[in-house]
Amino acid sequence: MKKSNILLFKILLFSFFIFISSNCLTVETNRNDNNIQYRISNTFKTAGIQQEEFFSNTDIPEPSSSATSASPIPLSASEQASIYWGYVTTLWHTIESQISDSSISSNHAPSFELISKNILARTYTSNDQSFDQSSFISDFENVSGGKFIDGNSIKFLIDGEESFRYKDYLIKNAKKSIFISSWAFYDDITGADALNMLVIKQKEGVDINIIVDGNIIKSHGVSIIRRMEKAGIKVIRHKEKDRKSDIWHVKMIVIDNKYAILGGMNFGDPYSHKNPNGQKWRDTDVLFTGPAVSKASEIFAEIWNDELKKNSLKFPELPYHFKSSQSNGNTKISFSFSNPPEEFGSPILSAIIKAIRGARKKINIENAYFVPIPALTEALLEARARGVEVNIFTNSKESIDAEAKPLADVSMKSLFPLFKSGAGIYLKKGDTLHSKFMTVDGIFVSIGSYNLHPRSERYDTELNINIIDKENAQYLDKVFEHDITTLATRVNSESELVPDSSIISEITEKYFFSQLNKTKQN
């Protein structure tokens, strides 16, 4: 393509995204969904859905309510201007990356069709293989990027109120070290609360290491991160120098190499529910203890040390190896880490598709943004053809968050063939769904930061854990059933998935989700 045409293409898309970014800022500032307030974790207790065994296997008491006296930190005029500019530059980098990664450029990234073809070849599974067989588990480990570690205990943390009770308790009681990886710390009550706790631990001599995304910080957490750094807390602002649209999306904390929490939640009010008048997104984390925690520490340390070398930072290196904790349960855990783009598919998506192809009874998917690349759609259609029950719970056009509004119609369109195959499709009511988990046959769980849309496969660095544990997988199935019963509307007709034909949705699909228009790879 000629340079003049590329410039025109950039100008058109830039104008489109200026409109979108302005819309995001307006909606985020003014939206206040007080009419529907869910207290999910308390509801689960009332319904008798609990995980009692975790407390008998570990030394963590069930924390009381995480009350806070923190208030949002007022932003200066320059910080407010920085937030707006942060949105604009992030969206501009998205446009540039879309050009460089598409066929418009000679240096384009692997196509989603090629990635799909490679993943489907790597994850081939015969009809008699499943998680009940050691040979299948071995094949799963080969494509997912990690070996299963036995002897752990886990507790799923349902929604922010429960998750942040544990996060706050563990941070406040940390003795030696706090490792935190997050997409962002928001400039709100939750961000201020985290800042206050971490500053206290810093003064006590606890070693604190934080990784956040260097681009997102321009629009989320401008003031909080500056104050952390001023207090002497070590913060790495992750950036991919050659890929400006790539985002650090890993959400994990590790405390004293004894406890770890991983999932989809950032440090912000929509996730934690600490603002009584704010949005209350539906999300899920998992707390685990045991030998797998040392692996979590090592993953964080390897990333931390690599960032120090790449960016010539003066922070101390972390050890590459950590002492393994004693076994305290029966849960098997493995890790899948992805830093795309990868021609043969990311370890996380490969793990998800391998698990789907090993399903024999039921697949439950709860994911915020469902715009699958061809391999995922094909694997789910194969499962339906085998007689496997498939259920998908994702955002509706009304519940999806403001920043993701442009992909809502694309998501509806991508669900259409799965609905026609007989899959159960459930759309969120009320506030946003932000959960990212999948269960298979009541024995396997995938949970973490990975969204089932193209960004996670092409741009976003992600971390999921894979879990084999019948009791806990079946518990999460009960949570899923509760979600689709109380928080969702089931799609009953094709007309409910017909996308709008607005110019915004057309541009979004044509230039950012073009894989939906490609022919399916065999």
Secondary structure, 3 states (H helix, E strand, C coil): CCHHHHHHHHHHHHHHHHHHHHHHHHHHHHCCCCCCCCCHHHHHHHCCCCCCHHHHHCCCCCCCCCCCCCCCCCCCHHHHHHHHHHHHHHHHHHHHHHHHHCCCCCCCCCCHHHHHHHHHHHCCCCCCCCCCCHHHHHHHHHHHCCCCEEEEEEEEEECHHHHHHHHHHHHHCCCCEEEEEECCECCCHHHHHHHHHHHHHHHCCCEEEEEEECCHHHCCCHHHHHHHHHCCCEEEEECCCCCCCCEECCCEEEECCCEEEEECCCECHHHHCCCCCCCCCECEEEEEECCHHHHHHHHHHHHHHHHHHHHCCCCCCCCCCCCCCCCCCCEEEEEEEECCCCCCCCHHHHHHHHHHHCCCCEEEEEECCCCCCHHHHHHHHHHHHCCCEEEEEECCCCCCCHHHHHHHHHHHHHHHHHHHCCCEEEEECCCCECCEEEEECCCEEEEECCCCCHHHHHCEEEEEEEEECHHHHHHHHHHHHHHHHHCEEECCCHHHHCCCCCHHHHHHHHHHCHHHHCCCCC
